[in-house]
Amino acid sequence: MATDKKFAVAGASTFGGDTKIRFANDMMRTKILQKNGHTDIDLVELPTEMTKAEIVQFLKSTGFGQGNAAVEAAIAYAEKKNPSSTKTVKVKAPTKVTATATSESEDAPF
């Protein structure tokens, strides 16, 4: 589920063999990731604060992690989890209900 929260820093790191896209508000996140045992940490400051969906599009447009299959897979996964709000959503048209008219005598009490 995507949120409207915005982040100023994003990138990728590997922990336990899994590479994931990381979202943060400052570069101090690098030290915390290192302390917790993450490797291949690559965080970049974003030009403006962005939502997760915007960050994924930004990372793809700048070629972030290009050539690294693990990072490319992580970006694809983040894109799947945080769909862009610009995608169109199909909405089923409501079914039409028509009411039939009744005469006054049919509804009159006995």
N, C-alpha and C positions, 0 to 999 in steps of 0.2 A: 504494500500500500504506500503510495507516494504521499509525501507531506509538503507543506509550503515553507518549511524551515529552510533558511539559507545558510550557506557555508562560504568561507573565504579561502580555504585551502582544500585541495583534493589530490589524490594520487593512488598508488598501489603499494601493498606490502604482502609478504608471504609469512604465514605462521602455520606450522605443522604441515607443511606441504601444500596448503591452500593459499592461492593468491586472490586477494580481494581488493576492491576499490574502497578507499578510506576517505571519509569526509571529516573535516575539522574546521575550527575557527581561527587557529593560528599555527605557526610552524613549530611550536613547542610540542605538538603531537608527535613529532619525530622522536624526541627523547623518550616519551612514554612508550611508544612502540618498541624502541630499542631495548628499554628496560624490561619489557614483557617478553622479549625473545623473538621479535619479528625480524625478518631478514629482507633483503632486496627492497628496502624502503625508498620510495621515490614520490615525494610530495611536491606539489607546485602551488604557488600563490596564484589565485585566480584574478583576472582583471577587475571583476566586480563580484559582489556576493551573488550566489546563484543557488537555485534549488537543485536537488539531486538529478532530476531529469535534464536540466540545463547543463549541469556539469558533465553528464555523460555525453551530451551532444558536443560540448566544448572539447572534451578529451578526444573524441573521434575526429573532430574537424582539425585539431592540431597534430594529429598523428601520434598521440601519446602512446608509448609502449609498442609502437609498430615494430614488427619483427619478433616480438616476444609473445609466443603463443599463449602463455599463462595470463599475461596482462590483457591481451585481446579477448580471451575467453571471459575474464573478469569484467571487462567493459560490456561485453554482450549480455552477461548475466545481470549486471546493474541496470542495463537498458530495459531488460525484460521486467525486472522488479519495479522500475520507476519509469513507467511509460510517459512519453511527452504529452502534455495537455493539448497539443496542436493536432493530435490524431482525431479523426472523425469517429463518432460513435453512432452506430445504427440503432434507431429507435423504431420499434414496431408501431405502426399507426393504430390508434384506438379503434375498436369496432364500433360501428354506428348502431345505436338502438333507437327504434322508432316506437313512439307510444301510440296506441289506438284510442281514438276518441270514443267516449261512451255517452249515451244520452242521459238526461237528468232522471228519467224514470227508472233506469237500471240501478242508480245509486241511491234512490230514495228509500228511506226506512219504511217498514210495513205499517 
